[in-house]
Amino acid sequence: MRDQQFYTRSLIESNIDALMMADPSGTITDVNQQMEALTGCTRDELIGTPFKNYFTDPERAEAGIKRVLSEKKVTDYELTATHKRNGETVVSYNAATFYSADGKLQGVFAAARDVTERKRLDQVLLDKNTELESARLVAEKANLAKSNFLSSMSHELRTPLNAILGFAQLLETGSPTPTDAQGVRLNQIIKAGWYLLELINEILDLAVIESGRLSLSREAVSLTEVMRECQAMIEPQAQQRGIQMNFLPFDSTWFVNADQIRIKQVLINLLSNAIKYNRAQGTVVVACTASTPERIRISIKDSGMGLPAEKMAQLFQPFNRLGQEAGSEEGTGIGLVVAKQLVELMGGTIGVASTVGMGSEFWVEIIRDVMPQLATGNAMPTELAPQAQGNAALRTLLYVEDNPANLMLVEQIIEDHPHMRLLSASDGNLGIALARAHLPDVILMDINLPGINGFQVLKILREDPLTARIPVLAISANAMPRDIERGLEAGFLRYLTKPIKVNEFLVALDQALALAETELDGAVRRMW
């Protein structure tokens, strides 16, 4: 019996936790040395006293005893023990009831573990998380401010560029025809203007991607359609430089999962580089292969000078033109960086292989997709539908624009179209009044207007039965991707960005006039 008691006592005393036994009333019946150290009281002082007396919150301590008696077991019950001389200690109590051999309740057995350090670390972690959350909110606010600044900067830069490029295009194609010297000067103005616009676009793209705010519309995209459009866009540049383009045949049923606009942006960048950095009378070979059952690889191989290993490592660094800054080819050093991030956002990869003196081969791998099923009765896509023939009847355009230079540019663009007349309004409210009074065939709408903006004007026009069916084209210097998406979602027929490309503007205007004529014919039929 003595040996058993000694063994039991040794187990109790060797425990690292403060151990205590109490009867059902909460009176202490036994403790170990750790409990003595926790309270600063001797074993004899503790035995026979209420358990609750040794805690900062006696009621909570007593409630803990009652909870053990009712639930048979309690875990991680937090209390703060008081020491006679050395302050307080936060402990975690784990307790259970114990019984005699005949099953009679004897009391509660509890173990208290010092969790002061854990609580301190928890508080440190909580403070750090609070700091991180605060830093995250500050970063989000900074990103939003940066995004708003970039959008505003884009607008402010595009507005004067619109006048520069627009009037330069009119002078280049106007009458009388410019002299040779004037033609050279105009060409330099236009070339520099489009280069500046490209720089603005690429900086904005990079900023939007890095801020995590780029919205992609991924869908099943026909590889044949994308490559045909890229070929049509890039071949004039290749012909101008004497570069032979060779687009190798591939399976016309292939589709990739991508954002159609962004995948074309990537490929045009790679194709343009392959032409710009090629040798005289060089070649560019474009091939599409199924690299795996899940991926399509598009490779663009040029016959240029190639790149050494040290330059290959710097290819995707922003603003790094690999020593081409002093060369004759213009560039921003951003295009490849944007291309890489766009490809990765679409779930793909981009890479390059190059041999000095032999050329370079850039490749993009995109996730393969299945051909979408076309529903019966779908309308023919607008770009493939037969174009309406010009109508010699007088057509009225209303341009809601507060910038005189932009208004003058559009006036001069349609100057050679005698069957068109232009009305103008310098703010949204006047635009609404003129639209109701004259019922123009097409409305051209700036977005940033004094008073109410272009979106508010469009909403009012759409809610009025008189003006609800008039096609409205947005013409805005707000050219961020989300601005364009928002404009199309709001109901603008097209969203043209400044600087205006004259040919693009005229195509959009023809489309709007054709739609207006269709609406007019429908209205006449409904009257009869």
C-alpha positions as CSV (number, residue, x, y, z in Angstrom):
1,M,0.0,0.0,0.0
2,R,2.8,2.4,0.9
3,D,4.6,1.6,-2.4
4,Q,1.4,2.3,-4.3
5,Q,0.9,5.6,-2.5
6,F,4.5,6.5,-3.2
7,Y,4.1,5.6,-6.9
8,T,0.9,7.6,-7.2
9,R,2.4,10.6,-5.4
10,S,5.5,10.5,-7.7
11,L,3.3,10.6,-10.8
12,I,1.4,13.6,-9.4
13,E,4.5,15.5,-8.5
14,S,6.4,14.8,-11.7
15,N,3.6,16.4,-13.8
16,I,4.6,19.7,-15.4
17,D,1.0,21.0,-14.8
18,A,-0.5,22.2,-11.6
19,L,-2.7,19.4,-10.4
20,M,-5.6,19.7,-7.9
21,M,-8.4,17.5,-6.5
22,A,-11.5,19.0,-5.1
23,D,-14.7,17.5,-3.6
24,P,-18.1,18.1,-5.2
25,S,-18.5,21.3,-3.2
26,G,-15.3,22.8,-4.7
27,T,-13.1,22.4,-1.6
28,I,-9.5,21.4,-2.4
29,T,-8.5,17.9,-1.1
30,D,-5.1,17.5,-2.6
31,V,-2.5,19.4,-4.8
32,N,1.0,18.9,-6.2
33,Q,4.1,21.1,-6.0
34,Q,3.3,22.9,-9.3
35,M,0.0,24.0,-7.7
36,E,1.9,25.3,-4.7
37,A,4.3,27.2,-7.1
38,L,1.3,28.6,-9.0
39,T,-0.4,30.1,-5.9
40,G,2.5,30.7,-3.6
41,C,0.7,28.6,-0.9
42,T,1.8,25.4,0.8
43,R,0.0,22.2,0.3
44,D,-1.4,22.4,3.9
45,E,-2.6,26.0,3.2
46,L,-4.4,24.9,0.1
47,I,-6.1,21.7,1.3
48,G,-9.5,22.4,2.8
49,T,-10.0,25.8,1.2
50,P,-12.3,26.7,-1.7
51,F,-10.8,26.2,-5.2
52,K,-12.3,29.6,-6.3
53,N,-10.2,31.6,-3.8
54,Y,-7.0,31.3,-5.9
55,F,-8.3,33.0,-9.1
56,T,-9.0,36.6,-10.2
57,D,-12.5,35.7,-11.1
58,P,-13.9,33.4,-8.3
59,E,-17.3,33.2,-9.9
60,R,-15.9,31.9,-13.2
61,A,-13.7,29.4,-11.2
62,E,-16.7,28.1,-9.3
63,A,-18.7,27.9,-12.6
64,G,-15.9,25.8,-14.0
65,I,-16.2,23.3,-11.1
66,K,-20.0,23.1,-11.6
67,R,-19.6,22.6,-15.3
68,V,-17.3,19.6,-14.8
69,L,-19.8,18.1,-12.3
70,S,-22.6,18.4,-14.9
71,E,-20.7,17.6,-18.1
72,K,-18.2,15.1,-16.5
73,K,-15.3,16.8,-18.5
74,V,-14.1,20.2,-19.4
75,T,-11.2,21.1,-21.7
76,D,-9.3,24.4,-22.3
77,Y,-11.2,26.3,-19.6
78,E,-9.2,29.5,-19.2
79,L,-8.7,31.1,-15.8
80,T,-6.2,33.6,-14.3
81,A,-4.5,32.3,-11.1
82,T,-3.3,34.7,-8.4
83,H,0.0,34.2,-6.6
84,K,0.4,35.3,-3.1
85,R,3.4,37.5,-4.0
86,N,4.3,37.3,-7.7
87,G,1.2,38.5,-9.6
88,E,-1.0,36.5,-11.9
89,T,-0.7,33.6,-14.4
90,V,-3.1,32.7,-17.2
91,V,-3.8,29.0,-17.1
92,S,-5.8,26.5,-19.2
93,Y,-7.7,24.0,-17.0
94,N,-8.6,20.5,-18.2
95,A,-10.8,18.7,-15.6
96,A,-12.8,15.6,-15.1
97,T,-14.9,14.0,-12.4
98,F,-13.5,10.9,-10.6
99,Y,-15.2,8.1,-8.7
100,S,-14.7,5.5,-6.0
101,A,-14.5,1.8,-6.8
102,D,-18.2,1.4,-6.2
103,G,-19.0,4.3,-8.6
104,K,-19.7,7.0,-6.1
105,L,-18.7,10.5,-7.1
106,Q,-15.6,11.6,-5.2
107,G,-14.9,15.0,-6.8
108,V,-13.0,16.8,-9.5
109,F,-9.5,16.2,-10.8
110,A,-8.1,19.3,-12.6
111,A,-4.8,20.1,-14.4
112,A,-3.8,23.7,-15.0
113,R,-1.2,24.6,-17.6
114,D,0.5,27.9,-17.7
115,V,-0.4,29.5,-21.1
116,T,0.9,33.0,-20.3
117,E,3.6,32.7,-23.1
118,R,1.1,31.2,-25.5
119,K,-1.3,34.1,-24.8
120,R,1.5,36.6,-25.3
121,L,2.4,35.0,-28.6
122,D,-1.3,34.9,-29.6
123,Q,-1.5,38.6,-28.8
124,V,1.6,39.3,-30.8
125,L,0.1,37.3,-33.7
126,L,-3.2,39.2,-33.3
127,D,-1.3,42.5,-33.3
128,K,0.7,41.4,-36.4
129,N,-2.5,40.3,-38.2
130,T,-4.1,43.7,-37.3
131,E,-1.0,45.4,-38.7
132,L,-1.1,43.3,-41.8
133,E,-4.8,44.0,-42.3
134,S,-4.2,47.7,-41.9
135,A,-1.3,47.5,-44.3
136,R,-3.6,45.5,-46.8
137,L,-6.2,48.2,-46.5
138,V,-3.6,50.9,-47.1
139,A,-2.3,49.0,-50.1
140,E,-5.7,48.5,-51.5
141,K,-6.4,52.2,-51.0
142,A,-3.1,53.0,-52.7
143,N,-3.9,50.7,-55.6
144,L,-7.3,52.3,-56.0
145,A,-5.8,55.7,-56.0
146,K,-3.1,54.5,-58.4
147,S,-5.8,53.0,-60.7
148,N,-7.9,56.2,-60.5
149,F,-4.8,58.3,-61.2
150,L,-3.8,56.1,-64.2
151,S,-7.4,56.3,-65.6
152,S,-7.3,60.1,-65.2
153,M,-3.8,60.3,-66.7
154,S,-4.9,58.2,-69.6
155,H,-7.8,60.6,-70.2
156,E,-5.7,63.7,-69.9
157,L,-3.0,62.4,-72.3
158,R,-5.5,61.0,-74.8
159,T,-7.5,64.2,-75.1
160,P,-4.7,66.3,-76.7
161,L,-3.4,63.2,-78.6
162,N,-6.9,63.0,-80.2
163,A,-6.5,66.5,-81.7
164,I,-2.9,65.9,-82.8
165,L,-3.5,62.6,-84.5
166,G,-7.0,63.4,-85.8
167,F,-6.1,66.6,-87.5
168,A,-2.8,65.1,-88.8
169,Q,-4.7,62.3,-90.4
170,L,-7.1,64.8,-92.0
171,L,-4.2,66.9,-93.3
172,E,-2.5,63.8,-94.7
173,T,-5.6,62.7,-96.7
174,G,-7.2,66.1,-97.3
175,S,-7.4,68.4,-100.2
176,P,-5.2,69.9,-101.5
177,T,-2.8,67.0,-101.2
178,P,0.2,67.9,-99.0
179,T,3.6,68.6,-100.7
180,D,6.3,66.0,-100.4
181,A,8.0,67.9,-97.6
182,Q,4.7,68.4,-95.8
183,G,3.9,64.7,-96.2
184,V,7.2,63.8,-94.6
185,R,6.5,66.1,-91.6
186,L,2.9,64.8,-91.2
187,N,4.2,61.3,-91.3
188,Q,6.6,62.0,-88.5
189,I,3.8,63.7,-86.4
190,I,1.5,60.7,-86.9
191,K,4.3,58.1,-86.3
192,A,5.3,59.9,-83.1
193,G,1.7,60.3,-82.0
194,W,0.9,56.6,-82.4
195,Y,4.1,55.6,-80.7
196,L,3.2,57.8,-77.7
197,L,-0.2,56.3,-77.6
198,E,1.4,52.8,-77.7
199,L,3.6,53.8,-74.7
200,I,0.6,55.1,-72.8
201,N,-1.4,51.9,-73.5
202,E,1.5,49.6,-72.4
203,I,2.2,51.5,-69.2
204,L,-1.4,51.4,-68.3
205,D,-1.7,47.7,-69.1
206,L,1.3,46.9,-66.9
207,A,-0.1,49.0,-64.1
208,V,-3.5,47.4,-64.2
209,I,-2.0,43.9,-64.3
210,E,0.3,44.6,-61.4
211,S,-2.6,46.1,-59.4
212,G,-4.5,42.8,-59.9
213,R,-7.5,44.7,-61.4
214,L,-7.3,43.4,-65.0
215,S,-10.5,41.7,-65.9
216,L,-10.3,38.9,-68.5
217,S,-13.1,37.4,-70.5
218,R,-12.0,33.8,-71.1
219,E,-13.9,31.8,-73.6
220,A,-13.5,29.3,-76.4
221,V,-11.7,31.2,-79.1
222,S,-11.2,30.0,-82.7
223,L,-7.4,29.8,-83.4
224,T,-8.1,30.1,-87.1
225,E,-10.0,33.4,-86.6
226,V,-7.3,34.8,-84.3
227,M,-4.4,33.9,-86.6
228,R,-6.3,35.3,-89.7
229,E,-6.9,38.6,-87.9
230,C,-3.3,38.7,-86.7
231,Q,-2.0,38.0,-90.2
232,A,-4.2,40.7,-91.7
233,M,-3.0,43.3,-89.2
234,I,0.7,42.4,-89.4
235,E,1.4,41.7,-93.1
236,P,1.4,45.4,-94.1
237,Q,4.3,46.0,-91.6
238,A,6.1,42.9,-93.0
239,Q,5.7,44.0,-96.6
240,Q,7.0,47.5,-95.8
241,R,10.2,46.0,-94.4
242,G,10.5,43.2,-97.0
243,I,9.9,40.4,-94.5
244,Q,8.3,37.2,-95.8
245,M,5.6,35.9,-93.5
246,N,4.8,32.2,-93.6
247,F,1.8,31.0,-91.6
248,L,1.9,27.2,-91.7
249,P,-1.3,25.3,-91.9
250,F,-2.9,23.7,-88.8
251,D,-6.2,22.1,-87.8
252,S,-8.9,24.6,-88.4
253,T,-11.1,23.1,-85.6
254,W,-8.7,24.1,-82.8
255,F,-10.0,26.4,-80.1
256,V,-8.2,27.8,-77.1
257,N,-9.4,29.0,-73.8
258,A,-8.4,32.7,-73.8
259,D,-9.5,36.3,-73.8
260,Q,-9.8,37.0,-77.5
261,I,-8.6,40.6,-77.4
262,R,-5.7,39.8,-75.1
263,I,-4.5,36.8,-77.0
264,K,-4.4,38.9,-80.2
265,Q,-2.5,41.6,-78.2
266,V,0.1,39.1,-77.2
267,L,0.5,37.6,-80.7
268,I,0.7,41.0,-82.4
269,N,3.4,42.0,-80.0
270,L,5.5,38.9,-80.8
271,L,4.9,39.2,-84.5
272,S,5.8,42.8,-84.5
273,N,9.0,42.1,-82.7
274,A,9.8,39.3,-85.1
275,I,9.5,41.8,-88.0
276,K,11.2,44.7,-86.3
277,Y,14.3,42.8,-85.1
278,N,14.7,40.7,-88.2
279,R,17.4,41.0,-90.9
280,A,16.8,42.6,-94.3
281,Q,14.7,40.4,-96.5
282,G,14.3,38.0,-93.6
283,T,11.5,35.5,-92.8
284,V,9.0,34.9,-90.1
285,V,7.5,31.4,-89.7
286,V,4.3,31.0,-87.6
287,A,3.3,27.5,-86.6
288,C,0.5,26.1,-84.4
289,T,1.0,22.6,-82.9
290,A,-0.7,20.5,-80.2
291,S,2.1,20.3,-77.7
292,T,0.0,18.1,-75.4
293,P,-3.6,16.9,-75.5
294,E,-4.5,19.9,-73.2
295,R,-2.4,22.7,-74.8
296,I,-1.8,24.4,-78.1
297,R,1.6,25.9,-78.9
298,I,1.9,28.9,-81.1
299,S,5.5,29.5,-82.2
300,I,6.9,32.6,-84.0
301,K,10.4,32.0,-85.5
302,D,12.4,34.8,-87.1
303,S,15.7,34.9,-89.0
304,G,17.1,37.8,-87.0
305,M,20.5,38.1,-85.2
306,G,19.5,36.0,-82.2
307,L,20.2,36.7,-78.6
308,P,23.1,35.6,-76.3
309,A,22.4,33.9,-73.0
310,E,22.9,37.0,-70.9
311,K,20.3,39.0,-72.8
312,M,17.9,36.1,-72.8
313,A,17.8,36.3,-69.0
314,Q,16.8,40.0,-69.2
315,L,14.0,39.5,-71.8
316,F,11.0,39.9,-69.6
317,Q,12.3,42.8,-67.5
318,P,10.3,46.0,-67.8
319,F,11.8,48.9,-69.7
320,N,14.8,46.8,-70.6
321,R,15.4,47.0,-74.4
322,L,18.5,44.8,-74.4
323,G,20.8,47.6,-75.7
324,Q,18.4,48.6,-78.5
325,E,17.8,52.0,-77.1
326,A,20.3,53.6,-79.5
327,G,19.0,51.6,-82.5
328,S,16.6,52.7,-85.2
329,E,13.7,50.6,-83.9
330,E,11.3,52.3,-81.6
331,G,10.1,50.4,-78.5
332,T,9.1,50.7,-74.9
333,G,10.7,47.7,-73.3
334,I,7.2,46.9,-71.8
335,G,5.5,44.8,-74.5
336,L,7.1,41.5,-73.6
337,V,6.5,42.0,-69.9
338,V,2.8,42.7,-70.5
339,A,2.6,39.7,-72.9
340,K,4.1,37.3,-70.4
341,Q,1.7,38.4,-67.6
342,L,-1.3,38.3,-69.9
343,V,-0.4,34.7,-71.0
344,E,0.0,33.6,-67.4
345,L,-3.3,35.2,-66.4
346,M,-4.9,33.1,-69.1
347,G,-3.3,30.0,-67.6
348,G,-0.7,29.6,-70.3
349,T,3.1,29.9,-70.6
350,I,5.5,31.8,-72.8
351,G,9.1,31.1,-73.6
352,V,11.9,31.7,-76.1
353,A,14.8,29.8,-77.7
354,S,17.5,31.8,-79.5
355,T,20.8,31.2,-81.3
356,V,23.2,34.1,-82.0
357,G,23.3,34.6,-85.8
358,M,20.4,32.2,-86.4
359,G,17.4,34.0,-85.0
360,S,14.9,33.5,-82.2
361,E,11.8,31.5,-81.7
362,F,9.1,32.8,-79.2
363,W,6.3,30.4,-78.3
364,V,3.1,30.7,-76.4
365,E,1.2,27.7,-74.9
366,I,-2.5,28.2,-74.3
367,I,-5.1,25.8,-72.7
368,R,-7.0,23.9,-75.4
369,D,-10.8,24.3,-75.5
370,V,-13.6,22.6,-77.3
371,M,-15.5,24.0,-80.3
372,P,-18.6,25.8,-79.0
373,Q,-22.0,24.6,-80.3
374,L,-23.8,27.2,-82.3
375,A,-27.5,27.6,-81.5
376,T,-29.8,27.5,-84.5
377,G,-31.3,30.8,-85.6
378,N,-28.4,32.9,-84.4
379,A,-27.9,36.1,-86.2
380,M,-24.9,36.5,-88.4
381,P,-22.0,38.3,-86.7
382,T,-22.0,42.0,-87.5
383,E,-18.6,41.9,-89.0
384,L,-19.7,39.2,-91.4
385,A,-23.1,40.6,-92.3
386,P,-23.6,42.3,-95.6
387,Q,-23.0,46.0,-95.3
388,A,-25.9,48.4,-95.9
389,Q,-25.5,50.6,-98.9
390,G,-25.1,54.3,-98.4
391,N,-28.2,56.3,-98.3
392,A,-28.2,59.6,-100.1
393,A,-30.9,61.1,-97.8
394,L,-29.7,63.7,-95.3
395,R,-28.6,62.0,-92.0
396,T,-28.4,63.9,-88.7
397,L,-25.6,63.3,-86.2
398,L,-25.6,64.7,-82.7
399,Y,-22.3,65.0,-81.0
400,V,-22.4,65.7,-77.2
401,E,-18.9,67.0,-76.5
402,D,-17.5,69.8,-74.3
403,N,-14.0,69.9,-75.9
404,P,-14.0,72.3,-79.0
405,A,-10.9,70.6,-80.6
406,N,-12.6,67.2,-80.5
407,L,-15.8,68.7,-81.9
408,M,-13.9,70.4,-84.7
409,L,-12.1,67.2,-85.5
410,V,-15.4,65.3,-86.0
411,E,-16.8,68.2,-88.0
412,Q,-13.9,68.0,-90.4
413,I,-14.0,64.2,-90.6
414,I,-17.6,64.3,-91.9
415,E,-17.0,67.4,-94.0
416,D,-16.6,65.3,-97.1
417,H,-19.9,63.5,-96.5
418,P,-22.5,66.0,-97.7
419,H,-25.4,63.8,-96.8
420,M,-24.6,64.2,-93.1
421,R,-25.3,67.2,-90.9
422,L,-23.8,67.6,-87.4
423,L,-25.5,69.1,-84.4
424,S,-23.5,69.6,-81.2
425,A,-24.1,70.0,-77.5
426,S,-21.5,71.0,-74.9
427,D,-23.2,69.3,-72.0
428,G,-25.5,66.3,-71.3
429,N,-28.6,68.2,-70.5
430,L,-28.4,70.2,-73.8
431,G,-27.7,66.9,-75.6
432,I,-30.9,65.4,-74.2
433,A,-32.9,68.4,-75.3
434,L,-31.5,68.4,-78.8
435,A,-32.0,64.6,-79.1
436,R,-35.7,65.0,-78.3
437,A,-36.2,68.0,-80.5
438,H,-34.3,66.7,-83.6
439,L,-34.4,62.9,-83.2
440,P,-31.0,62.4,-84.9
441,D,-30.1,59.2,-86.7
442,V,-27.0,58.7,-84.5
443,I,-25.7,60.2,-81.3
444,L,-21.9,60.5,-80.6
445,M,-21.3,60.7,-76.8
446,D,-18.4,61.9,-74.8
447,I,-18.3,60.4,-71.3
448,N,-16.7,63.1,-69.1
449,L,-19.2,66.0,-69.5
450,P,-20.0,68.9,-67.3
451,G,-23.1,68.3,-65.2
452,I,-24.3,64.8,-65.9
453,N,-21.9,62.3,-67.6
454,G,-22.3,60.3,-70.7
455,F,-23.6,57.2,-68.9
456,Q,-26.4,59.3,-67.2
457,V,-27.3,60.8,-70.6
458,L,-27.5,57.4,-72.2
459,K,-29.8,56.1,-69.4
460,I,-32.2,59.1,-69.8
461,L,-32.3,58.6,-73.6
462,R,-33.0,54.9,-73.3
463,E,-35.9,55.6,-70.9
464,D,-37.6,58.0,-73.3
465,P,-39.6,56.3,-76.0
466,L,-38.8,59.1,-78.4
467,T,-35.0,58.5,-78.2
468,A,-34.8,54.9,-76.9
469,R,-33.9,53.4,-80.3
470,I,-31.3,55.9,-81.5
471,P,-27.9,54.2,-81.8
472,V,-25.3,55.9,-79.5
473,L,-21.6,55.7,-80.0
474,A,-19.3,56.5,-77.1
475,I,-16.2,58.5,-77.9
476,S,-14.0,58.8,-74.8
477,A,-10.5,59.3,-73.6
478,N,-11.4,56.9,-70.7
479,A,-9.7,54.0,-72.3
480,M,-9.0,51.5,-69.5
481,P,-10.3,48.0,-70.2
482,R,-12.9,48.3,-67.4
483,D,-14.1,51.6,-69.0
484,I,-14.7,50.0,-72.3
485,E,-16.5,47.0,-70.7
486,R,-18.6,49.3,-68.6
487,G,-19.6,51.3,-71.7
488,L,-20.6,48.3,-73.7
489,E,-22.6,46.9,-70.8
490,A,-24.4,50.2,-70.4
491,G,-25.7,50.0,-73.9
492,F,-23.4,52.0,-76.2
493,L,-23.4,50.5,-79.7
494,R,-19.6,50.9,-79.9
495,Y,-17.0,52.4,-77.5
496,L,-14.4,54.3,-79.4
497,T,-11.3,55.6,-77.6
498,K,-9.5,58.8,-78.2
499,P,-7.3,59.4,-80.1
500,I,-9.8,58.7,-82.8
501,K,-8.7,56.5,-85.7
502,V,-10.5,58.1,-88.6
503,N,-11.2,54.8,-90.5
504,E,-12.4,53.0,-87.4
505,F,-14.7,56.0,-86.6
506,L,-16.2,56.0,-90.1
507,V,-16.8,52.2,-90.0
508,A,-18.5,52.5,-86.6
509,L,-20.6,55.4,-87.9
510,D,-21.7,53.4,-91.0
511,Q,-22.7,50.6,-88.7
512,A,-24.7,52.9,-86.5
513,L,-26.4,54.6,-89.5
514,A,-27.3,51.2,-91.0
515,L,-28.8,50.2,-87.6
516,A,-30.7,53.5,-87.5
517,E,-32.1,52.8,-91.0
518,T,-33.2,49.4,-89.9
519,E,-34.9,50.8,-86.8
520,L,-36.7,53.4,-89.0
521,D,-38.0,50.8,-91.4
522,G,-39.3,48.8,-88.4
523,A,-41.1,51.8,-87.0
524,V,-42.7,52.5,-90.4
525,R,-43.9,48.8,-90.6
526,R,-45.3,49.0,-87.1
527,M,-47.3,52.2,-88.1
528,W,-48.9,50.4,-91.0
